Amino acid sequence: MVRLASADRPAVLCLQEVPAWALGLLDDWSGMPAIGTVAERPSLGPLPSTAELGRVLTELHHGLLRSAFTGQANAILLGSELQVREHRHVILNPFRFRRAQARRLGLGIVERFAWGKERRVCHAVRVQHGHRTLLIGDLHATGFHDKRVPDAELLRAAVFVDGMARPDEPVLLCGDFNLSVDNSLTLADLTTAEWGFNGPTPVGVDHVLVRGLDASPPLRWPGERREYEGRLLSDHAPVERKVA
């Protein structure tokens, strides 16, 4: 999937739910420098594990086990013309944030524990091209039946990226929001003049929001574009936009 997504040499490629063991291989697979941040570390239930052991266990059945043992990470892959100037990250669901938001949202004890099951992060990279800089945020929000939960995480990610951005600096906010345009108040707010982002994907939960640049409408890959030997390489259709 990484080879396919990077085949046309995009300037920026944002990935989520990357197995922790694969972080060191992204450069070779894509031919692009990769900046990764581990969200959930490899584990065997409550016990810490290693990335390699997680890989071996997951090989038994990828579709069933997915990231149960491997842990997962976000990664931003960059074209050679972009030079990294800064890299930061924020945890989207730390304990104190969950506690405060759970009280505000009236979540029950089972929902509170479920929210903390997997750590989620947003990381941001400032890159330079010539005399200009660009800030790229990449996040994977919690998948939850109550969409107010990923909505709160999306707002936290947006505040983090907006606070890191310099005045008038172009910003990309990308990733698996686990939210669609019809169930997210935050996504609607981000596209107002106050925030200044544009271009949420009309269908689906994966988005590439743009601020400060001209951008084409989001394009979701059709199934045949990500098909390999009769199977889809990802359960998420990649989303792409051209910016200038």
N, C-alpha and C positions, 0 to 999 in steps of 0.2 A: 504494500500500500504506500509506503514512504517513497519507494522508487517511482511509482506511478504518479504520485502527487507532485514530485519534484522534477519530473521528466521535462517539462517545458520551462524549467529554470525560473521559477517565480522569484521576485525580490524578497518576499517574506512568506514563510509557511509556518502557521501556528498549529500545533498538535496538542491533543489532550488524551488522557488515559493511555499514555505510553508505558508499557511495562518497565519497571525500574532497571531490569537487566539490559534493556535495549538502548538506554541513554547513550552509552559509549559507542554504539554502532550507528547512530543516526548520521554522523558525518560521512561514514563510508557508504551507507546505503544511498544517501541523497547527493553527495558531492558538495554539500553546503555546511558551513560552520553551524553547530547546534548549541544553543544555550538552554539548559534544562533545569528544572526545579522539581524535586521529589515532593509529592503531596502526601501519599500514603506509603509508608515504608513496608518492605516485605515482612510477612508474619505467618505463623502457624497458629491460627486462632489468637489467643492472647499473648503468645510467645513471639519474641523477635526471631527473624529468620534471615536468610541471605537472598540476594537477587538470583543467584544461580540455582539454589534449591527451589525457589519459586518458579523459575523457568522450567525446571525438570518436572515438577508436579503438574504445572499447567499444560505441558505437552500431552498429558494423558487425555485431555478433552478441553480444547480451547473454548468451545461454545458454552460448555457447562461451567467451567471453573473461572474463565476470564481472568480478572485481577484478584481472585480470592487469596492467592499466595504470593503473587509477584510484586505487589505494591503497584503504584502508578505515579506518573509524573506528567508535567506539562513541558513542552519544548517549543522554542522559537528558532526556526532555521532561517538563515540570512544569505542573500546573494553576496558575492565577493565584493561588490561595490559599496557595501554598507559596513561601516566600522563601529564596533560596539564601544560606547562611551560610559554606560552605566547599566547596572542590573540590580533590581530589588524585587522583593516579593512580600506579600502579606497573606496571613492565614485568614480564610474567609469565615471559618466557623470555630474560633477559639471558645473556650469554656465560658468566659465572662460575657462574650457577645451572645452566645446561645442562651445563656441564662436570662439576660436582659430582654432579648427578643422573644423568648418563650413566654415570659410574663406578659409582654405587650400583646402577643398574638393569642394568648390563652391556650398554649399547647399543653397536652396531658403528659404524664410521666413517660409513657411508652414512646410518644413522639419525640420527647426531649432526648431520650437515650438513642433513638434511631438517628437523629440528626447528628449526633457526635460519633457515629460508628466509623466514618471515614473522614480524614482530614482533607479539606479542600483549600486550594491556594489560587491566588492570582499573582503572576509575576510580570514584570515590565522591563523592557530593554530600551534604552535610548541609543539610537544609532545616528551616525553622521554620514552624509553624502555630499561631498563638496563643502560648501559653507552652510548647508542646512542640516538641521537635526529633525528626527522623527521619533516619537514615543510610541511603543507597541506594547499593549497589554494583552495577556493571554490568560484565560480563566476556564475552570471547569466547576460549575456550581453543583450543589447537591441535587440529585434526583429524588423528588419527594412528592407525595400525593397532594399535600397542601402547598400550593405554588407560592404562598407567602414566604416560605422558607428560602427557596432559591432566589426569590425576589429581593429578600433582605441581603443575601450574599452578593447579588449583582450590584446593589446600591453601594455596599461596602467596597467592592472592587472598583466601581466608578469613582468613588470619592478618593480612593488610593491613587488611581491613575491620574485623575484630575489634579490632585494635590502635588503630584510629581512633575506634571507638565509645566513647562516654562510659558510665559505670556506669548500667545500667538503661535505656539509650537503645534504642528499637526500631530494628531493622535489617532491611533487605531485601537479599538477595543474589540477583541476577537475571542471566540471560543464556543464551548458548549454551555449555554446558559441554563439548559434544562427548562427553558421558558419559551413560549411562542408569543406572537404579537397580540393574541387574543386573551392571554391570561397573566400578563405582567404589567403592573402599574409603573414599575421602575423603567421598563423598556419604553413605555410611552413617554415618561418624563424625560428620558435621555434624548429624545428626538425633538424636544421643544427648543425654542430659541435660547433659553437659559443655559442649557447644557450644550447644545449645538451639534449633536451627533446626527448622522443620517444613515439610512439604508438597512434597517433590520430586515432579515429574510422573511418574506411574506408567509412561507410555509416551513415548519420545522423549528428546531430549538438551537440550531447553530447559526451564529451571526458574525458579521464583520461590520462593526460600526466605524464610521469615519468622521473625523472633525478636522476642518482646516485644509482639506484637499478636495479637488474635483474627483468624483468617483462614479463609476458605472453602477447600474443596478446589480444587486447580488444575483449570482447564477449558481443554482444547485446542480451538481453533476447528475445527469440521468444514469440509470442503473447500468446501461451497457458501457458507459465510460469507465466504470470501476469494476467491471467484471473480468475475472481471470479463471480460465479453465472451468467455465460454467458456474462459478460462484461469485457472490459479491465479496469484495475484500474488506468491507467495513459495514457495520450496521448504520452508520451515519453517512449521508451524502456530503462530500466536500462542498464548501461554499467558496466562491472566488469573486473578487472585485478588482477592477483596474483603477488605479489612482494616479493622479498627476498633480 
